[in-house]
Amino acid sequence: QVQLVESGGGLVQPGGSLRLSCAASASIFSFDHMAWYRQAPGKQRVLVAAITSGGWRNYADSVKGRFTISKDNAKNTLYLQMGSLRPEDTAVYYCNGAVDSSGDDYWGQGTQVTVSS
């Protein structure tokens, strides 16, 4: 069982930046793809950004050009660099890792990001 632990959330002013981290308890080489999702109050959880084992990246239209997903295989860590933050980016951000062959799907506990002046 792999554990994912997010960190780096907090309160930031509009226009500011944050970097989220997701530390895995085992090698992230086993994941076919990893992703960041977010869930705002009263709304469904939605995909923010994803990255495959080969490094291909995909972003939600709402964050393109502002957020960057990356990973450090040596540190078993996934990152989300967030810039030009807006109040509508306020949400709990979750880390996800998936293994296609087994159907295993892992989630972190979430980290709160609040964008407010």
Contacts in CASP RR format, 6 or more apart in sequence:
PFRMAT RR
TARGET T0000
AUTHOR 0000-0000-0000
METHOD contacts of the structure
MODEL  1
QVQLVESGGGLVQPGGSLRLSCAASASIFSFDHMAWYRQAPGKQRVLVAA
ITSGGWRNYADSVKGRFTISKDNAKNTLYLQMGSLRPEDTAVYYCNGAVD
SSGDDYWGQGTQVTVSS
2 24 0 8 1.000
2 25 0 8 1.000
2 26 0 8 1.000
2 30 0 8 1.000
2 97 0 8 1.000
2 104 0 8 1.000
2 106 0 8 1.000
3 24 0 8 1.000
3 25 0 8 1.000
3 106 0 8 1.000
3 108 0 8 1.000
4 22 0 8 1.000
4 23 0 8 1.000
4 24 0 8 1.000
4 25 0 8 1.000
4 95 0 8 1.000
4 96 0 8 1.000
4 97 0 8 1.000
4 106 0 8 1.000
4 107 0 8 1.000
4 108 0 8 1.000
5 22 0 8 1.000
5 23 0 8 1.000
5 25 0 8 1.000
5 108 0 8 1.000
5 109 0 8 1.000
6 20 0 8 1.000
6 21 0 8 1.000
6 22 0 8 1.000
6 93 0 8 1.000
6 94 0 8 1.000
6 95 0 8 1.000
6 108 0 8 1.000
6 109 0 8 1.000
6 110 0 8 1.000
6 111 0 8 1.000
7 20 0 8 1.000
7 21 0 8 1.000
7 22 0 8 1.000
7 23 0 8 1.000
7 111 0 8 1.000
8 18 0 8 1.000
8 19 0 8 1.000
8 20 0 8 1.000
8 21 0 8 1.000
8 111 0 8 1.000
9 18 0 8 1.000
9 20 0 8 1.000
9 93 0 8 1.000
9 111 0 8 1.000
9 112 0 8 1.000
9 113 0 8 1.000
10 18 0 8 1.000
10 111 0 8 1.000
10 112 0 8 1.000
10 113 0 8 1.000
10 114 0 8 1.000
11 114 0 8 1.000
11 115 0 8 1.000
11 116 0 8 1.000
12 18 0 8 1.000
12 85 0 8 1.000
12 113 0 8 1.000
12 114 0 8 1.000
12 115 0 8 1.000
13 85 0 8 1.000
13 115 0 8 1.000
13 116 0 8 1.000
13 117 0 8 1.000
14 85 0 8 1.000
14 86 0 8 1.000
14 87 0 8 1.000
14 115 0 8 1.000
14 116 0 8 1.000
14 117 0 8 1.000
15 83 0 8 1.000
15 84 0 8 1.000
15 85 0 8 1.000
15 86 0 8 1.000
15 115 0 8 1.000
16 83 0 8 1.000
16 84 0 8 1.000
16 85 0 8 1.000
16 115 0 8 1.000
17 81 0 8 1.000
17 82 0 8 1.000
17 83 0 8 1.000
17 84 0 8 1.000
17 85 0 8 1.000
18 82 0 8 1.000
18 83 0 8 1.000
18 85 0 8 1.000
18 113 0 8 1.000
19 79 0 8 1.000
19 80 0 8 1.000
19 81 0 8 1.000
19 82 0 8 1.000
20 36 0 8 1.000
20 79 0 8 1.000
20 80 0 8 1.000
20 82 0 8 1.000
20 93 0 8 1.000
20 95 0 8 1.000
20 111 0 8 1.000
20 113 0 8 1.000
21 77 0 8 1.000
21 78 0 8 1.000
21 79 0 8 1.000
22 34 0 8 1.000
22 36 0 8 1.000
22 77 0 8 1.000
22 78 0 8 1.000
22 79 0 8 1.000
22 80 0 8 1.000
22 95 0 8 1.000
22 108 0 8 1.000
23 75 0 8 1.000
23 76 0 8 1.000
23 77 0 8 1.000
24 76 0 8 1.000
24 77 0 8 1.000
24 78 0 8 1.000
25 76 0 8 1.000
26 76 0 8 1.000
27 73 0 8 1.000
27 76 0 8 1.000
28 34 0 8 1.000
28 71 0 8 1.000
28 73 0 8 1.000
28 76 0 8 1.000
28 77 0 8 1.000
28 78 0 8 1.000
28 97 0 8 1.000
29 53 0 8 1.000
29 73 0 8 1.000
30 99 0 8 1.000
31 53 0 8 1.000
31 97 0 8 1.000
31 98 0 8 1.000
31 99 0 8 1.000
32 52 0 8 1.000
32 53 0 8 1.000
32 98 0 8 1.000
32 99 0 8 1.000
32 100 0 8 1.000
32 101 0 8 1.000
33 50 0 8 1.000
33 51 0 8 1.000
33 52 0 8 1.000
33 53 0 8 1.000
33 97 0 8 1.000
33 98 0 8 1.000
33 100 0 8 1.000
34 50 0 8 1.000
34 51 0 8 1.000
34 71 0 8 1.000
34 78 0 8 1.000
34 95 0 8 1.000
34 96 0 8 1.000
34 97 0 8 1.000
34 98 0 8 1.000
35 47 0 8 1.000
35 48 0 8 1.000
35 49 0 8 1.000
35 50 0 8 1.000
35 51 0 8 1.000
35 69 0 8 1.000
35 95 0 8 1.000
35 96 0 8 1.000
35 97 0 8 1.000
35 98 0 8 1.000
36 47 0 8 1.000
36 48 0 8 1.000
36 49 0 8 1.000
36 50 0 8 1.000
36 69 0 8 1.000
36 78 0 8 1.000
36 80 0 8 1.000
36 93 0 8 1.000
36 94 0 8 1.000
36 95 0 8 1.000
36 96 0 8 1.000
37 45 0 8 1.000
37 46 0 8 1.000
37 47 0 8 1.000
37 48 0 8 1.000
37 93 0 8 1.000
37 94 0 8 1.000
37 96 0 8 1.000
38 45 0 8 1.000
38 46 0 8 1.000
38 48 0 8 1.000
38 89 0 8 1.000
38 91 0 8 1.000
38 92 0 8 1.000
38 93 0 8 1.000
38 94 0 8 1.000
38 113 0 8 1.000
39 45 0 8 1.000
39 46 0 8 1.000
39 91 0 8 1.000
39 92 0 8 1.000
39 94 0 8 1.000
40 88 0 8 1.000
40 90 0 8 1.000
40 91 0 8 1.000
43 91 0 8 1.000
45 94 0 8 1.000
46 60 0 8 1.000
47 60 0 8 1.000
48 59 0 8 1.000
48 60 0 8 1.000
48 63 0 8 1.000
48 67 0 8 1.000
48 80 0 8 1.000
48 93 0 8 1.000
49 57 0 8 1.000
49 58 0 8 1.000
49 59 0 8 1.000
49 60 0 8 1.000
49 63 0 8 1.000
49 67 0 8 1.000
49 68 0 8 1.000
49 69 0 8 1.000
49 80 0 8 1.000
50 57 0 8 1.000
50 58 0 8 1.000
50 69 0 8 1.000
51 57 0 8 1.000
51 58 0 8 1.000
51 69 0 8 1.000
51 70 0 8 1.000
51 71 0 8 1.000
51 78 0 8 1.000
55 71 0 8 1.000
57 69 0 8 1.000
59 65 0 8 1.000
59 67 0 8 1.000
59 69 0 8 1.000
62 88 0 8 1.000
63 82 0 8 1.000
63 89 0 8 1.000
66 82 0 8 1.000
66 83 0 8 1.000
66 84 0 8 1.000
66 85 0 8 1.000
67 80 0 8 1.000
67 81 0 8 1.000
67 82 0 8 1.000
67 83 0 8 1.000
68 80 0 8 1.000
68 81 0 8 1.000
69 78 0 8 1.000
69 79 0 8 1.000
69 80 0 8 1.000
69 81 0 8 1.000
70 78 0 8 1.000
70 79 0 8 1.000
70 81 0 8 1.000
71 77 0 8 1.000
71 78 0 8 1.000
71 79 0 8 1.000
72 79 0 8 1.000
78 95 0 8 1.000
80 93 0 8 1.000
82 89 0 8 1.000
82 113 0 8 1.000
85 113 0 8 1.000
85 115 0 8 1.000
86 115 0 8 1.000
87 115 0 8 1.000
87 116 0 8 1.000
88 115 0 8 1.000
89 113 0 8 1.000
89 115 0 8 1.000
90 113 0 8 1.000
90 114 0 8 1.000
90 115 0 8 1.000
90 116 0 8 1.000
91 112 0 8 1.000
91 113 0 8 1.000
92 110 0 8 1.000
92 111 0 8 1.000
92 112 0 8 1.000
92 113 0 8 1.000
93 110 0 8 1.000
93 111 0 8 1.000
93 112 0 8 1.000
93 113 0 8 1.000
94 107 0 8 1.000
94 108 0 8 1.000
94 109 0 8 1.000
94 110 0 8 1.000
95 107 0 8 1.000
95 108 0 8 1.000
95 110 0 8 1.000
96 105 0 8 1.000
96 106 0 8 1.000
96 107 0 8 1.000
96 108 0 8 1.000
97 105 0 8 1.000
97 106 0 8 1.000
97 107 0 8 1.000
98 104 0 8 1.000
98 105 0 8 1.000
98 106 0 8 1.000
99 105 0 8 1.000
END
